[in-house]
């Protein structure tokens, strides 16, 4: 599962604590979106800021580029961990299932 938790917290915090205290709708409009739904989705961790918008977000919310990079890398690391752990769990479950579901021939030969 993709992780956007860190970018979500940063954007929300910077938006609310900004001297202009932008609403979600205002920030979305400044970024070129028609309504506040985009920022709402970002702040709830449902999606990420598109890479082409990072410079604009950095400028509008006065976020140092290093801070943006840091949170994006943390989210990416968590995303990779989630996928790798899921793959390991799926693999382990597949191994357990394959051992527990023997073919009729295996069951017949083991009963002798």
N, C-alpha and C positions, 0 to 999 in steps of 0.2 A: 504494500500500500504506500502511495506517495505521501510524503510528509511536507507540510507547509507551515508547521507550527511556529517556527522561529521568525519567518518573514511576516506571518500574521501578527504576532505580538509586536514586532518592531513597527510595522505600518500603523497599527492601531495606536500605539503609544505616541509615536511622532505626530500623528494627525490630531489627537486629542490635546497633546501638550504644546502644539505649535502655537506661536503668538496669535495667529489668526483663528485658531481652534476650528479647523474646517469640519463641516459635516461630511458624511460619506458622499452625499450627492455633490457637494461643492468640489471635493477632491476628485471625484470621478470626472466631473465636467472640466476641471483644470487639466486632466490627463487625456481629454478628448473622448470620454465616454458619455453617453446620453443620460444615464441615471446612476443612482448610487448603488445599484445592485452589484456592479463589478467590485467596488471596494468592500462592500458587505461580504461578498464571497471570499475575497482575499483575507479579510480580517477573521473570518470563521475557519480559515485553513482549508477551504474547498478548492482553491486554485492559487496559482502563483502569479506574480507580476511578469508579463512577457518581457523577455530580455531587451527588446527594443524600447521598452518604457522605463528601464531602470535609471537612465540618466535623468529623465524628466522627473521621476519620483524623487531621486536624490536632490535635484534642484528645488522642487516645490516644497518638500518637507525638511529641507536642510539636513539630510542624512549623509554623513560621510560615506564615500564609496567603499571604504574599507569595512564599515559596519554592514552595508548591504552584502558585500562579498562574504563576510563572516557568517551571517545568518543563512544565506543561500547554500553555502558549503555545509553548514551543520544540517540543514534540511536534506540536502543531497546524501550526506553520510547516513542519516537516519533512514532515508528511503532505501538505500542499498542494504542496510542492515535488515530492514523489514523484508525485502525480497529474498535475501540470502537465507534468513531464518525460515521463511515460509517454504523455500525450496528444500531446505534440510528437513523440515517437518513433513512436507509432502513425500519426500524420498523415504523417510523413516516409516511413514504410514503405508507407503507402497510396499516396503519390505515386509512389514508386519502382515499386511493383507495377503501378500503372495505366499507367505509361510502358512497362514491359517486356512487358506483356501486351496487345498490339494485337489488334484484332478481325481476322477473316479478310479483311474488305474493305480494311482499312488495309494489311495485309501484301500483298495482291494489287496494290493501287495503287502501293505503294512498289517493287514488283519490276519495274515497267515503265520 
